[in-house]
Amino acid sequence: MGKTTEEKVIRPPAPQISSGTIFKPSKALLYKMQFQNVVAFLLVWLSIVLCLIAGAFIQATENPANPSPAQFISEYFVPVNLWTLGLNLIWLIPILALTPSYFRSIEYSVKAQSGDSMPEIYSKEGIITITRRHVPFRTITNISSKSGPFDRLFNIGSVHIETAGYSGSQKIPEAVLSGIVFYEELRDFILKELRKFKEPYTTGTEVVYPTEEPVPKMEGLDDEILVTLQEIRDILKSRKGNQ
């Protein structure tokens, strides 16, 4: 019967996570994503309206016979807005409908070293194409936490995990744990576990020299080694004499 080892599960230091190896981002991440979609729609609409106003003044200054800016805007404002609304709803409605499903697909996990299990950070996301990432602790070179303007608006942040393969040409980290309320505590928690994983803490780019274990001494071991060496010596002598 094989030896079974219970896997130790590290959970973020937050009362929201009570059991299990998987935790999900805060629902504030869903609100943030929907808010960003609406803001993007409004920015597109505002850009087109500003282009309409600028065009009205440009055409009026180029030729005095053209309609005045106010007349030009009043004539084209409604058609331009209707076209803008219709074209933007083509992408806005599907995104607003799919964002909750995408949010529900997000999963995170942090595991410590226990028995033969590999300490790693796990993330999953996606609807059509599901992406699962397993980032072993031994490959992690940098951990940072970020909280942008939209994040601070919803009181959340993210933890960015960089590995030895991360470079200037790679603009995104290996894994990003987004929508976390306790993102700074989670960052510190992972750093603490990384230092436990290897003392002193080393990154994936550092060279770790192997240590040699002393040869165990057994009764009669010296005599057996001596006899074996004498046999090897005799064989080498005999081969040299035959050459």
C-alpha positions in Angstrom: 0.0 0.0 0.0 1.6 3.3 -1.1 2.2 6.1 1.2 -0.4 8.9 0.9 0.4 12.5 1.6 -2.2 15.0 2.4 -1.8 18.1 0.2 -1.4 21.4 2.1 -3.5 24.1 0.6 -2.6 27.8 1.0 -5.6 30.1 1.1 -5.4 33.9 0.9 -5.6 35.6 4.3 -9.2 36.7 3.9 -12.4 35.7 5.6 -14.1 35.5 2.2 -12.3 32.2 1.4 -13.3 29.5 3.9 -12.6 26.2 2.2 -11.3 24.5 -1.0 -8.3 25.0 -3.2 -10.0 27.3 -5.6 -11.0 30.9 -5.0 -12.6 33.5 -7.3 -12.2 37.2 -7.8 -14.5 39.7 -6.1 -17.7 40.5 -7.9 -16.4 44.1 -8.1 -14.3 42.9 -11.0 -17.5 42.2 -12.9 -18.8 45.7 -12.2 -15.5 47.1 -13.2 -15.4 45.3 -16.6 -19.0 46.3 -17.4 -18.2 49.9 -16.4 -15.2 49.9 -18.7 -17.4 48.6 -21.6 -19.8 51.5 -21.1 -17.0 54.0 -20.8 -15.5 52.8 -24.0 -18.9 53.2 -25.7 -19.3 56.7 -24.4 -15.7 57.7 -25.5 -16.4 56.5 -29.0 -19.7 58.5 -29.1 -18.0 61.6 -27.7 -15.2 61.3 -30.2 -17.6 61.2 -33.1 -19.6 64.2 -31.8 -16.4 66.2 -31.4 -15.4 65.3 -34.9 -18.9 66.5 -36.1 -18.5 69.8 -34.3 -15.0 70.3 -35.6 -16.1 69.5 -39.1 -18.9 72.0 -38.9 -16.5 74.9 -38.0 -13.9 73.8 -40.6 -16.4 73.8 -43.5 -17.8 77.1 -42.4 -14.4 78.8 -42.4 -13.4 77.4 -45.7 -16.3 78.8 -47.6 -18.7 81.5 -46.2 -21.4 80.2 -48.5 -21.5 76.9 -46.5 -24.1 76.6 -43.8 -23.2 78.0 -40.4 -21.7 75.7 -37.7 -25.0 75.7 -35.8 -27.0 74.9 -38.9 -24.6 72.2 -39.9 -24.7 70.5 -36.5 -28.5 70.7 -36.1 -28.8 69.1 -39.5 -26.5 66.2 -39.0 -26.5 65.7 -35.2 -29.4 63.3 -35.1 -28.4 61.1 -38.1 -24.8 60.9 -36.9 -25.9 59.9 -33.4 -28.3 57.3 -34.7 -25.6 55.7 -36.8 -23.1 55.9 -34.0 -25.5 54.2 -31.6 -26.5 51.5 -34.0 -22.9 50.6 -35.0 -21.7 50.6 -31.4 -24.5 48.5 -30.1 -23.3 45.7 -32.5 -20.3 45.1 -30.2 -21.5 46.6 -26.9 -24.5 44.2 -26.4 -22.6 41.0 -27.0 -19.8 42.1 -24.7 -22.2 43.1 -22.0 -23.9 39.7 -22.3 -20.7 37.6 -22.3 -18.8 39.5 -19.6 -20.7 37.7 -16.7 -19.9 34.3 -18.2 -16.3 35.3 -18.6 -16.2 36.5 -15.0 -17.7 33.2 -13.7 -15.0 31.2 -15.6 -12.1 32.9 -13.6 -10.5 30.7 -10.9 -7.3 31.0 -8.9 -5.4 28.8 -6.5 -2.2 28.9 -4.5 -0.6 25.7 -3.3 2.4 25.1 -1.0 4.9 22.3 -1.2 3.7 19.1 0.4 5.0 15.6 -0.3 5.5 15.2 -4.0 3.1 18.0 -5.0 4.7 20.9 -6.9 4.2 24.4 -5.2 2.5 26.5 -7.8 0.1 29.3 -8.7 -2.9 28.2 -10.8 -5.3 30.4 -12.8 -8.1 29.6 -15.3 -10.2 31.9 -17.5 -12.0 31.9 -20.8 -15.4 31.0 -22.4 -14.7 29.7 -25.9 -10.9 29.2 -25.4 -10.3 28.2 -21.9 -6.8 29.0 -20.6 -5.3 27.3 -17.6 -1.9 28.4 -16.3 0.3 26.5 -13.8 3.2 28.7 -12.6 5.6 26.7 -10.4 7.2 28.6 -7.6 10.7 27.7 -8.9 10.2 29.7 -12.1 8.9 32.9 -10.4 11.3 35.8 -10.5 9.1 38.8 -9.5 5.8 39.5 -7.9 4.0 42.9 -8.0 0.6 44.3 -7.1 -1.2 46.9 -9.1 -4.3 49.0 -8.7 -5.3 51.3 -11.5 -7.9 54.2 -11.5 -10.8 51.8 -12.3 -9.5 49.3 -9.7 -9.4 51.9 -7.0 -12.9 53.0 -8.0 -14.1 49.5 -7.1 -11.6 48.9 -4.3 -9.8 46.0 -5.9 -6.4 45.3 -7.3 -4.3 42.6 -9.0 -1.2 40.5 -8.4 1.2 40.1 -11.3 3.4 37.0 -11.5 6.6 37.2 -13.7 8.8 34.2 -14.5 12.3 33.6 -15.8 10.9 33.7 -19.3 9.6 37.3 -18.8 11.5 39.9 -20.9 11.1 43.3 -22.3 9.6 41.9 -25.5 6.9 40.1 -23.4 4.6 42.9 -22.3 2.3 40.9 -20.1 3.2 38.8 -17.0 2.9 35.0 -17.0 -0.1 35.2 -14.7 -2.3 37.9 -13.4 -4.7 37.4 -10.4 -7.2 40.2 -11.0 -10.1 41.5 -9.1 -8.7 40.8 -5.6 -9.9 42.9 -2.6 -6.9 41.7 -0.5 -4.4 41.9 -3.3 -1.6 43.4 -1.2 -2.0 40.7 1.5 -2.1 38.0 -1.3 1.1 39.4 -2.7 2.9 39.3 0.7 1.4 35.9 1.3 2.9 34.4 -1.9 6.3 36.1 -1.2 6.3 34.5 2.3 5.6 31.1 0.9 8.3 31.6 -1.8 10.8 32.2 1.0 9.6 29.0 2.7 10.0 27.1 -0.5 13.7 27.8 -0.7 15.9 29.4 2.0 17.6 31.6 1.3 15.1 32.8 -1.4 16.5 32.4 -4.9 15.0 33.4 -8.2 14.7 31.1 -11.2 17.8 32.7 -12.9 20.2 32.0 -10.0 22.5 29.0 -10.0 21.9 26.5 -7.2 24.9 24.2 -6.6 24.1 20.7 -5.6 25.3 19.4 -2.2 26.9 16.0 -1.9 25.7 13.6 0.7 28.4 11.7 2.6 28.8 8.1 1.6 27.2 5.8 4.2 29.6 3.5 6.0 28.6 -0.2 6.3 30.3 -3.1 7.9 32.7 -4.8 5.4 32.3 -2.0 2.9 36.0 -1.1 2.9 37.1 -4.7 2.3 34.7 -5.1 -0.7 35.9 -1.8 -2.3 39.6 -2.9 -1.8 39.0 -6.3 -3.5 37.1 -4.6 -6.4 39.9 -2.1 -7.0 42.5 -4.9 -6.9 40.5 -6.8 -9.6 40.3 -3.8 -11.8 44.1 -3.2 -11.4 44.8 -6.8 -12.4 42.5 -6.6 -15.5 44.2 -3.4 -16.6 47.7 -4.9 -16.2 46.8 -8.0 -18.1 45.4 -5.9 -21.0 48.5 -3.7 -21.1 50.7 -6.8 -21.2 48.8 -8.2 -24.2 49.2 -5.0 -26.2 
